Amino acid sequence: MRSGDPRIRKAAVALVLAAAGAFPATGAGATQSLESGDVYARVDGAQVVLGNGVAERIWSRGPLRTTELLDKRAGGRRWAGSHRDFTLVLAGVSIGSESFSVRSVVLERLPSGGIRATMGLTGTGPAAGLTAQRVAEAYPGIPGFRTQTILTAAAPLPLASATLDEAGVGAVTPTLRAFRAGADWRDAGWPGPPLWPDVGGDFRKDRPAAAGAAVEGEAQWLDAGAGGRRLFMAMERNDLPSSRASYDGSTALLRVDYTKDVVDLGPFEEQIHVENPAAGGGRTRTLVPGQPFALEAAFVGFGTSADDEAAQWGRYLAEDRIARYPHAVTFNTNNVDSNAISTGAKDDANLKTIQELAPIARRLGVETFILDDGWQAASGDWYPDSPQHPEPRGKFPPRFPDGTFDAVRASIGPMALGLWMSPLHFNPAAQTFATHPQWACHPISDGLVLYNAAQPDDGSNEAGIGEWSTAGFPWVESRIEDAIDHWGVRYFKFDFMLWLDCAGQNDLYQDHDAFVAMIDRLRRAHPDVTFQIDETNDYRMFPFESTLRGPTWFQNGSPDPPALLHNLWILSPYVPAFAIGQEVLGGNQPWKRFDVNTLMAAALPSHITFWLDLRDLPDAVIQTAASWIDFYKAHRDSFSLPTLPLLDDPLKNGWTALQEWDAGAARGALLAFRQDSGDSTMRIPLRLVPPGLTFRLLEGPTGREVGTATSADLTRGLDVTLPDKGLAKVLLIEPVKPPPPPVTGPVGNPVKLPPATHCVDRRKFRFHLHHDRGARVVSVYVYVNGRRVLHSRGRNITTLALTRLPIGRFTVRIEAFQSNGAELISVRRYAGCRKSPPHTHRRHRHSHRRG
């Protein structure tokens, strides 16, 4: 055949797609299938099937409808029959997914081991002139599906609302859940802004309804209960009023209704908030011809119980959605501020101060040292305050001797450098604004600039409150890139985001979308950099836009332990507690009013941040705090798990508790707090404990084993005794593994231990992990002489290394858990350089398996 032969070109395209893990699109009559571990997809001329070992969803191709939504576990539960996938309101016309047909399907494997099915849609009837993609993903062992719709129009069309996913669930008991930020003003008793009391209240607001009763409202989560089981829906969106959920007696859905948003100015939420209470009117989004418009993604999952729902959601987030970032212990210089070299919001951290703080931070165990807003000469230019880039007011000498933070990094090492940044704002004295005034958000910034220039020393004006339009975002991104590439910055705290309408430039949605897209580009380009979003004002990216991308900064001020614990308790298990940034030991010398052990225990489940002048800490407080930080680092994986609230709300000031728990591995931690209760002992039942196991109980911060408990003991409840009010107890809970089972599986060396003829270097013993075809190793436990020395979890673990092996005879046991549920165990005994052959046992998942 000639090189231009279309058959050659077609074969070449197929090879490229296959190499990328994608399979060519199928037409209306073509068939294809793809498998990845227990995940599968099948396509023929009539339907698209996507599923795994625990769940399945089926779509008809013409018209597009979900025809089956199935939870396969515990006898099975068919949650929905034939029903539309989504509904659009375009130019005043309601258009359902049944106005689209599936013209093509592309299947591809995901890095997590899942499968993505991208369905190419063509509109007919009222949807004529529209094309779309309906993207669905399934993951290994996860009972649920992530979906997203991407629209493309041939002509400009106003989009008033769109459902992200729908399920014809029939008669259920519904509950809507709204998650809100704004701790600068919000608390459990906040009445809400004038005329809008429904916006008031706590950080989570549940709206339940009776079985079969209709309910609608602002929410990012919907629960549908029937027969003790759950279907749940969650949208990857912030908490604007346009984020809605509803149930009408037969259909559960998530919807974005742009007409509801009028004025949502987070920093001014106490005084300014306007929604559209009517149906219709209000805002719309415009579909630009030929330009894809992506709606937010949603996840539809299943629970065999309320607790199982929490476990499956937590597992989905941990394994497949949350961006990987170090759960580092951080310090922020915000409260190092006596206005010695500042006049308003800026801190007083210069090189001399940093050199005084750094040794204390190292003693505490801090891993990332974050400079707050005082580091910048002028917001908008974003250069260090230095002789090369002096602060434009000229009131104070430069803070740093160089413009690339060389001296700072030398002073704080080995801690990583982090920076506070208000990326959407600028100071009117910034050179960038003088050069590019057209980048400002007009007309709002015109007034802000005049006010800022008139009072340059006050409050946030000192840093700068002018607002960029999206025209300035490329510059913002280039400054962040420069800080990463040339200043060694590995952590950013983004603050003071405000989504604005800029005349002739962008609306508030475009402002928001451009910022989120910028963060996603930065994350892809710099996976070793953490991006934290300040959520102390509302309507930024909370709950699931920010916490899927990194940690949040949730609480300013100086709250006492009951408030800090309440934030975690009320948001769990929905919003990951380990992403919630709150201060440790901050405020008005709380160690004088609370036991330091209690203060530190309250911080363990969160994103730990010291947010005070460390020079004020007494030496005894530093020593105690450091012991807890050492404990946290040694068991960080036990405090980076889904969190379950136990007992009662901490704000009631009685006994309360939190349970960190990996339901698959049956391990985690119990954190119990007596607070002001008159009872010295409390029985605390744990949730999601599989039967038939025995557990070791290890006390923090020593790590000392203080007893054992059975599954029945944990389920019935541990009796925790705290002799005095205000004390806390932290217990790690780890299953005791039974003796190695008889060798009945295959022989050989599944984890690739070195051959018996090789000696093992006790300083570093590295080995490769084997896995079954089509599976991945997702969790590994390593024991030396019966003591666990390593636990690693990941999407695809291929190698491990052991250090500091004991002298003389010892036994290594390696347990590798695979994505298909199988477990590989190797045991090898060592005596000097002589090793016995590995004993290997292969077994499949049981209720007592670790994951």
MARKENU-924583 format. One line per 4 residues: their letters; for each residue y, z, x of C-alpha. Coordinates in steps of 0.5 Angstrom, whole numbers, plus 2048, in hexadecimal, padded with zeros to 3 digits. Layout:
# MARKENU-924583
a	Y/Z/X | ...
//
This chain:
# MARKENU-924583
mrsg	800/800/800 | 807/7FF/802 | 80C/805/804 | 810/803/7FE
dpri	80A/803/7F9 | 80C/808/7F4 | 805/80B/7F4 | 806/80D/7FB
rkaa	80D/810/7F9 | 80A/814/7F3 | 804/817/7F8 | 80A/819/7FD
valv	80E/81D/7F8 | 807/820/7F5 | 806/822/7FD | 80D/825/7FD
laaa	80C/829/7F7 | 806/82C/7F8 | 808/82E/7FF | 80E/832/7FC
gafp	809/835/7F7 | 80B/831/7F1 | 807/82C/7ED | 80A/826/7EA
atga	80D/826/7E3 | 808/823/7DE | 80A/81F/7D8 | 808/81F/7D1
gatq	801/81E/7D2 | 7FF/820/7D9 | 7FB/826/7DA | 7FC/82B/7E0
sles	7FA/832/7E2 | 7FC/837/7E8 | 7F9/83E/7EA | 7FC/843/7EE
gdvy	7F7/849/7EF | 7F6/84C/7E7 | 7FC/848/7E5 | 7FB/841/7E2
arvd	7FF/83B/7DE | 7FC/835/7DA | 800/82F/7D8 | 7FD/82A/7D3
gaqv	800/825/7CE | 801/82A/7C9 | 802/831/7CC | 804/835/7D2
vlgn	800/83B/7D4 | 803/841/7D9 | 7FF/847/7DA | 7FB/84C/7DE
gvae	7F6/851/7DE | 7FA/855/7D9 | 7FE/851/7D5 | 7FF/84A/7D2
riws	805/846/7CF | 804/83F/7CC | 809/83A/7CA | 808/833/7C6
rgpl	80C/82D/7C9 | 80E/82A/7C3 | 812/82D/7C0 | 813/833/7C5
rtte	811/83A/7C2 | 80D/840/7C5 | 806/83F/7C1 | 803/845/7C5
lldk	805/84C/7C8 | 7FF/850/7CA | 7FE/856/7CD | 7F7/856/7D0
ragg	7F6/85D/7D1 | 7F3/863/7CE | 7EF/85F/7C8 | 7F5/85A/7C8
rrwa	7FB/859/7C4 | 7FE/853/7C1 | 805/854/7C1 | 808/84D/7BE
gshr	806/847/7BB | 80A/841/7BA | 811/842/7BB | 817/83F/7BE
dftl	819/840/7C6 | 820/840/7C5 | 826/83F/7C1 | 82D/83C/7C3
vlag	833/83C/7BF | 837/836/7C1 | 83D/833/7BE | 83C/837/7B8
vsig	835/835/7B7 | 82F/839/7B8 | 829/835/7BC | 822/838/7BD
sesf	81D/837/7C3 | 819/833/7BD | 81F/82D/7BE | 81C/82C/7C5
svrs	816/829/7C8 | 813/82A/7CF | 813/823/7D2 | 810/826/7D9
vvle	80E/82C/7DD | 80E/82E/7E4 | 809/834/7E6 | 80B/837/7ED
rlps	808/83E/7F0 | 80D/843/7F2 | 80D/847/7F8 | 80B/84D/7F4
ggir	805/84A/7F2 | 807/848/7EB | 808/841/7E8 | 80E/83E/7E5
atmg	80E/839/7E0 | 814/835/7DF | 814/831/7D8 | 819/82B/7D8
ltgt	81C/82B/7D1 | 81F/825/7CD | 823/826/7C7 | 822/823/7C0
gpaa	826/823/7B9 | 82B/829/7BA | 829/829/7C1 | 82A/822/7C3
glta	82E/821/7C9 | 82B/827/7CC | 826/828/7D2 | 824/82F/7D4
qrva	81F/832/7D9 | 81B/838/7D6 | 818/83C/7DC | 813/841/7DB
eayp	80F/845/7E1 | 809/84A/7E1 | 807/84F/7E6 | 801/852/7E9
gipg	7FE/857/7E4 | 805/858/7E1 | 804/858/7D9 | 80B/854/7D8
frtq	80F/84E/7D9 | 816/84C/7DC | 819/846/7D8 | 820/843/7D9
tilt	823/83D/7D6 | 828/838/7D9 | 82C/833/7D5 | 82F/82C/7D6
aaap	833/828/7D1 | 836/821/7D1 | 83C/823/7CE | 841/829/7CE
lpla	83E/82F/7C9 | 840/836/7C8 | 83B/83B/7C8 | 83C/841/7C4
satl	835/844/7C5 | 82E/843/7C7 | 828/847/7C7 | 824/849/7CD
deag	81D/84A/7CA | 81A/84B/7C4 | 814/84D/7C1 | 811/84D/7BA
vgav	80E/854/7BA | 80E/856/7B3 | 80E/85D/7B0 | 810/862/7B6
tptl	814/868/7B8 | 81A/865/7BC | 81F/869/7C0 | 825/866/7C4
rafr	827/869/7CB | 82E/868/7CE | 82F/86A/7D5 | 836/86B/7D7
agad	83A/86D/7DD | 841/86F/7DE | 840/877/7E1 | 847/877/7E2
wrda	848/878/7DB | 842/878/7D8 | 83E/87E/7D6 | 839/881/7D1
gwpg	83F/883/7CC | 844/87D/7CE | 846/87B/7C7 | 848/874/7C9
pplw	84E/870/7C9 | 853/870/7C3 | 850/86C/7BD | 849/86B/7C1
pdvg	845/872/7C0 | 83F/86E/7C1 | 840/86C/7C8 | 841/874/7CA
gdfr	83B/878/7CB | 836/879/7D1 | 833/874/7D6 | 82E/872/7D2
kdrp	82E/871/7CA | 828/870/7C6 | 829/86D/7BF | 822/86E/7BB
aaag	820/86C/7B5 | 81B/86D/7B0 | 814/869/7B0 | 816/862/7AD
aave	81E/864/7AC | 823/85F/7AF | 827/861/7B5 | 82C/85D/7B9
geaq	831/85F/7BF | 833/860/7C6 | 82D/860/7CA | 82A/85E/7D0
wlda	823/860/7CE | 81F/860/7C8 | 818/864/7C6 | 814/862/7C1
gagg	80E/867/7BF | 808/866/7BB | 801/869/7BB | 803/86E/7C1
rrlf	804/867/7C5 | 80B/864/7C8 | 80E/85E/7C9 | 815/85E/7CC
mame	81A/859/7CE | 81F/85A/7D4 | 825/856/7D6 | 828/855/7DD
rndl	82F/855/7DB | 835/85A/7DB | 837/85F/7D5 | 83D/85B/7D2
pssr	83D/85B/7CB | 83A/854/7CB | 833/857/7CD | 830/858/7C6
asyd	829/859/7C4 | 826/859/7BD | 820/859/7B8 | 820/857/7B1
gsta	81A/859/7AE | 815/854/7B1 | 819/851/7B8 | 81B/855/7BE
llrv	820/851/7C2 | 825/852/7C8 | 82C/84E/7C7 | 832/84D/7CB
dytk	838/84D/7C6 | 83E/84A/7C9 | 842/84B/7C3 | 842/853/7C4
dvvd	846/853/7CA | 84D/854/7CA | 850/859/7CF | 84B/85C/7D4
lgpf	850/85F/7D9 | 84B/864/7DD | 850/868/7E0 | 854/869/7DA
eeqi	84E/86A/7D5 | 851/871/7D3 | 857/86E/7D0 | 856/866/7CF
hven	850/863/7CC | 84F/85E/7C6 | 849/85B/7C3 | 848/856/7BE
paag	845/859/7B8 | 845/853/7B4 | 83F/84E/7B4 | 842/847/7B7
ggrt	849/846/7BA | 84A/849/7C1 | 848/846/7C8 | 843/841/7C9
rtlv	840/83E/7D0 | 841/836/7D1 | 83B/832/7D3 | 83E/82D/7D8
pgqp	83B/826/7D7 | 836/825/7DD | 837/82C/7DF | 831/831/7DF
fale	832/837/7DB | 82D/83D/7DC | 82D/842/7D7 | 82B/849/7DA
aafv	823/84B/7DB | 81F/84F/7D7 | 818/853/7D7 | 814/854/7D2
gfgt	80E/859/7D3 | 809/85D/7D0 | 807/864/7D0 | 800/868/7CD
sadd	805/86E/7CC | 80C/870/7CE | 80A/873/7D4 | 806/86C/7D6
eaaq	80C/868/7D4 | 810/86C/7DA | 80B/86B/7DF | 80A/864/7DE
wgry	812/863/7DE | 812/867/7E4 | 80D/863/7E7 | 810/85C/7E5
laed	817/85E/7E9 | 813/861/7EF | 80F/85B/7F0 | 812/855/7ED
riar	81A/856/7EC | 81E/85B/7F0 | 820/859/7F6 | 81D/85C/7FD
ypha	822/860/800 | 822/867/804 | 822/86D/800 | 827/870/806
vtfn	82A/876/806 | 832/875/806 | 838/878/808 | 83F/876/805
tnnv	846/878/808 | 849/878/801 | 84B/87F/801 | 84D/87F/808
dsna	854/87F/806 | 85A/884/807 | 85F/87E/807 | 860/87F/80E
istg	860/878/810 | 860/875/808 | 864/876/802 | 860/875/7FC
akdd	859/873/7FB | 857/871/802 | 853/876/806 | 855/879/80D
anlk	84F/876/811 | 852/874/818 | 84D/873/81E | 84F/87A/820
tiqe	84D/87D/81A | 846/878/81A | 845/87B/820 | 845/882/81E
lapi	841/880/817 | 83B/87C/81B | 838/882/81E | 837/886/818
arrl	835/880/814 | 830/87F/819 | 82D/886/818 | 82D/885/811
gvet	829/87F/812 | 82E/87A/80F | 82B/873/810 | 831/86F/80E
fild	839/871/80F | 83D/86E/80A | 845/86D/80B | 849/86E/805
dgwq	84F/86A/803 | 853/86D/809 | 850/868/80E | 854/862/80C
aasg	85B/860/80E | 85C/85C/808 | 857/85B/802 | 857/853/801
dwyp	857/852/809 | 851/857/80A | 852/858/811 | 851/85F/815
dspq	858/863/815 | 859/861/81D | 85E/85F/822 | 85B/858/820
hpep	85C/859/819 | 861/85F/818 | 862/862/811 | 868/85E/80E
rgkf	86C/864/80C | 86D/866/813 | 86D/86E/811 | 867/870/815
pprf	864/86E/81C | 85E/869/81C | 857/86D/81A | 853/869/81F
pdgt	854/866/826 | 850/860/824 | 850/85B/81E | 848/85A/81E
fdav	846/861/81E | 843/861/825 | 845/869/826 | 843/86B/81F
rasi	83C/868/820 | 83C/86B/827 | 83E/872/824 | 839/872/81E
gpma	833/86F/821 | 82D/86F/81F | 830/870/818 | 831/869/815
lglw	839/867/813 | 83B/866/80C | 841/865/808 | 845/866/802
mspl	848/860/7FF | 84C/85E/7F9 | 84A/856/7F9 | 84E/854/7F3
hfnp	855/857/7F5 | 85A/856/7FA | 860/85A/7FD | 867/856/7FC
aaqt	868/857/803 | 862/853/805 | 863/84D/809 | 85E/849/805
fath	862/84A/7FF | 868/848/802 | 864/842/804 | 860/840/7FE
pqwa	864/843/7F8 | 861/83E/7F3 | 85A/842/7F4 | 85D/848/7F0
chpi	85B/849/7E9 | 861/847/7E5 | 865/84A/7E1 | 861/851/7E2
sdgl	862/851/7E9 | 869/84F/7E9 | 86B/856/7E5 | 866/85A/7EA
vlyn	869/857/7F0 | 870/859/7EE | 86E/860/7EC | 86A/860/7F3
aaqp	86F/85E/7F7 | 874/863/7F4 | 870/869/7F5 | 86C/867/7FB
ddgs	86A/86E/7FD | 867/871/7F6 | 860/872/7F5 | 85C/86B/7F5
neag	862/867/7F6 | 861/869/7FD | 85B/865/7FE | 85D/860/7F9
igew	85D/85E/7F2 | 85E/857/7F1 | 858/853/7EE | 855/84C/7F1
stag	853/847/7EC | 84D/843/7EE | 851/83F/7F2 | 851/844/7F8
fpwv	849/846/7F7 | 848/841/7FD | 84C/844/802 | 84A/84B/7FF
esri	843/849/801 | 845/846/808 | 848/84D/80A | 841/851/808
edai	83D/84C/80C | 842/84D/812 | 841/855/811 | 839/854/811
dhwg	839/84F/817 | 83E/851/81B | 83F/859/81A | 838/85B/818
vryf	839/85D/811 | 833/85E/80E | 835/862/807 | 83B/860/802
kfdf	83D/865/7FD | 841/860/7F8 | 846/863/7F3 | 84B/862/7EE
mlwl	848/85C/7EB | 84C/85A/7E5 | 84A/853/7E1 | 851/850/7DF
dcag	853/84A/7DB | 858/846/7E0 | 85C/840/7DD | 859/839/7DF
qndl	854/83C/7E4 | 84F/840/7E1 | 84D/845/7DB | 84A/84C/7DC
yqdh	843/849/7DB | 844/844/7E1 | 847/849/7E5 | 841/84D/7E4
dafv	83C/848/7E5 | 83F/845/7EC | 83F/84C/7EF | 838/84D/7ED
amid	836/846/7F0 | 83A/848/7F6 | 836/84F/7F7 | 82F/84B/7F6
rlrr	831/846/7FB | 833/84C/800 | 82C/84F/7FE | 828/849/800
ahpd	82C/847/806 | 82C/84F/809 | 825/852/806 | 827/858/80B
vtfq	82D/85A/808 | 82E/85F/802 | 833/85D/7FC | 835/863/7F8
idet	839/862/7F2 | 83E/868/7F0 | 83D/869/7E8 | 841/86F/7E7
ndyr	845/86B/7E3 | 842/867/7DD | 840/85F/7DC | 83F/85D/7E3
mfpf	837/85C/7E4 | 834/862/7E1 | 82E/863/7DF | 82A/85D/7E1
estl	82E/859/7E5 | 830/85E/7EA | 82A/862/7EB | 825/85B/7EC
rgpt	82A/859/7F2 | 82B/860/7F5 | 82D/867/7F4 | 833/869/7F0
wfqn	838/86E/7F1 | 838/872/7EB | 83C/879/7EB | 843/87A/7EE
gspd	846/881/7EE | 842/888/7EF | 83D/889/7EA | 838/88F/7EA
ppal	830/88E/7EB | 830/88E/7E3 | 834/888/7E2 | 831/884/7E8
lhnl	82A/886/7E5 | 82C/884/7DE | 82E/87D/7E1 | 827/87C/7E4
wils	824/87F/7DE | 827/87B/7D8 | 827/874/7DC | 81F/875/7DE
pyvp	81A/871/7DD | 81E/86B/7DC | 824/86B/7E1 | 820/86C/7E8
afai	823/873/7EA | 822/871/7F2 | 828/86C/7F1 | 82D/872/7EE
gqev	832/874/7F3 | 834/87B/7F2 | 837/880/7F7 | 833/885/7FB
lggn	837/88C/7FD | 83D/889/7FA | 843/88C/7F6 | 846/893/7F7
qpwk	841/896/7FC | 83B/896/7F7 | 837/89A/7FC | 83B/8A0/7FB
rfdv	839/89F/7F3 | 832/89C/7F4 | 82C/89D/7F8 | 82C/897/7FD
ntlm	825/896/7FC | 826/895/7F5 | 82C/890/7F7 | 827/88C/7FB
aaal	822/88C/7F6 | 826/889/7F1 | 828/883/7F6 | 821/881/7F8
pshi	820/87C/7F2 | 826/879/7F3 | 82A/874/7F8 | 82C/87A/7FC
tfwl	833/87A/7FF | 837/87F/802 | 83E/87E/800 | 842/884/803
dlrd	846/886/809 | 83F/888/80D | 844/88C/812 | 844/891/80C
lpda	83D/892/80C | 83A/899/80F | 835/899/814 | 830/89C/810
viqt	831/897/80A | 830/891/80F | 82A/894/811 | 827/895/80A
aasw	829/88E/808 | 826/88B/80E | 820/88E/80D | 820/88B/806
idfy	822/884/808 | 81C/884/80D | 818/885/808 | 81B/880/804
kahr	81A/87B/809 | 813/87D/80B | 811/87C/803 | 816/877/801
dsfs	811/873/7FD | 810/879/7F9 | 817/879/7F7 | 818/871/7F6
lptl	813/871/7F0 | 815/871/7E8 | 818/877/7E6 | 815/87B/7DF
plld	81A/880/7DC | 816/886/7DA | 818/88D/7D6 | 81F/88D/7D4
dplk	825/88A/7D5 | 828/88D/7DC | 82F/88E/7D8 | 82C/893/7D4
ngwt	82B/897/7DA | 824/89A/7D9 | 81E/897/7DC | 81E/890/7DE
alqe	81A/88B/7E2 | 819/884/7E5 | 812/881/7E6 | 812/87B/7EC
wdag	80C/878/7EA | 808/871/7EC | 803/871/7E7 | 7FE/86C/7EA
aarg	7FD/870/7F0 | 7FE/877/7EC | 802/87A/7F1 | 80A/87C/7F1
alla	80E/883/7F1 | 810/888/7EC | 817/88B/7ED | 818/891/7E9
frqd	81F/895/7E8 | 81F/89C/7E4 | 827/89B/7E4 | 829/8A1/7DF
sgds	823/8A2/7DB | 821/8AA/7DA | 819/8A7/7DB | 817/8A8/7E2
tmri	811/8A4/7E1 | 810/89D/7DD | 80A/899/7DC | 80C/891/7DD
plrl	807/88C/7DB | 807/886/7DF | 807/87F/7DC | 802/879/7DD
vppg	7FD/87D/7E1 | 7F6/879/7E1 | 7F0/87D/7E0 | 7EB/87F/7E4
ltfr	7EF/881/7EB | 7F1/886/7EF | 7F8/887/7F3 | 7FB/88A/7F9
lleg	801/88E/7F7 | 806/88E/7FD | 80C/892/7FD | 813/88F/7FF
ptgr	817/88F/804 | 811/892/808 | 80C/88D/806 | 807/893/806
evgt	801/893/801 | 801/898/7FC | 7FB/897/7F8 | 7F7/891/7F4
atsa	7F7/88F/7ED | 7F3/88B/7E8 | 7F5/886/7E4 | 7F4/88A/7DE
dltr	7F8/890/7E1 | 7FE/88B/7E2 | 7FD/888/7DB | 7FD/88F/7D8
gldv	803/891/7DD | 804/894/7E3 | 807/89C/7E3 | 80D/89C/7E7
tlpd	810/8A2/7E9 | 817/8A3/7EC | 819/8AA/7ED | 820/8A9/7EC
kgla	825/8A5/7E8 | 828/89F/7EB | 822/89E/7F0 | 81E/897/7F0
kvll	817/895/7F2 | 814/88F/7F5 | 80D/88D/7F5 | 80A/887/7F8
iepv	804/885/7F4 | 7FE/881/7F7 | 7F7/87F/7F5 | 7F2/882/7F9
kppp	7ED/87C/7FB | 7E6/87D/7FA | 7E1/87C/800 | 7E0/875/802
ppvt	7DB/872/7FD | 7D4/86F/7FF | 7D5/868/803 | 7D3/863/7FD
gpvg	7D8/85E/7FF | 7D8/858/804 | 7D7/85A/80B | 7DD/857/810
npvk	7E4/859/812 | 7E8/858/80C | 7EE/85B/80F | 7ED/858/816
lppa	7ED/85E/81A | 7EC/85D/821 | 7E5/85B/824 | 7E1/860/826
thcv	7E1/85E/82E | 7E9/85F/82D | 7EC/866/82F | 7F2/868/82A
drrk	7F8/86A/82D | 7FA/871/82A | 802/86F/82A | 801/869/826
frfh	7FB/866/822 | 7FD/860/81E | 7F8/85D/81A | 7F8/857/815
lhhd	7F6/858/80D | 7F1/853/80A | 7F1/851/803 | 7ED/84D/7FD
rgar	7EF/846/7FC | 7F4/846/7F7 | 7F6/84D/7F8 | 7FB/851/7FC
vvsv	7FB/858/7FF | 800/85C/7FB | 7FF/863/7FD | 7FB/866/803
yvyv	7FA/86E/805 | 7F8/870/80C | 7F4/876/80E | 7F3/879/814
ngrr	7EE/87F/815 | 7EF/87F/80D | 7F6/880/80D | 7FB/87B/80A
vlhs	7FF/878/810 | 802/872/80D | 803/86F/806 | 806/868/805
rgrn	807/864/7FF | 80A/85D/7FE | 809/856/7FB | 804/853/801
ittl	803/858/807 | 7FF/854/80C | 800/859/812 | 800/861/814
altr	801/865/81A | 7FF/86C/81B | 803/870/821 | 801/877/824
lpig	7FA/877/823 | 7F6/87D/825 | 7F3/87F/82B | 7EB/87F/82B
rftv	7E7/87D/825 | 7EA/87B/81F | 7E9/877/818 | 7ED/872/815
riea	7EC/870/80E | 7F0/86A/80B | 7F1/869/804 | 7F4/862/802
fqsn	7F5/861/7FA | 7F6/85A/7F8 | 7FA/856/7F3 | 7F3/854/7EF
gael	7F2/85C/7EE | 7EC/85C/7F4 | 7EC/861/7F9 | 7EA/860/801
isvr	7E8/866/805 | 7E7/866/80C | 7E4/86D/810 | 7E4/86D/817
ryag	7E2/873/81C | 7E5/873/823 | 7E3/876/829 | 7E7/874/82F
crks	7E6/86D/82F | 7E0/86C/82B | 7E0/86B/824 | 7DB/86B/81F
ppht	7DB/864/81A | 7DF/865/814 | 7DC/867/80E | 7DF/863/808
hrrh	7DF/864/800 | 7E1/85F/7FB | 7E3/862/7F4 | 7E7/860/7EE
rhsh	7EC/863/7EB | 7EB/86A/7E7 | 7EF/86E/7E3 | 7EF/873/7E9
rrg	7F2/86D/7EE | 7F8/86E/7F3 | 7FC/868/7F2
//
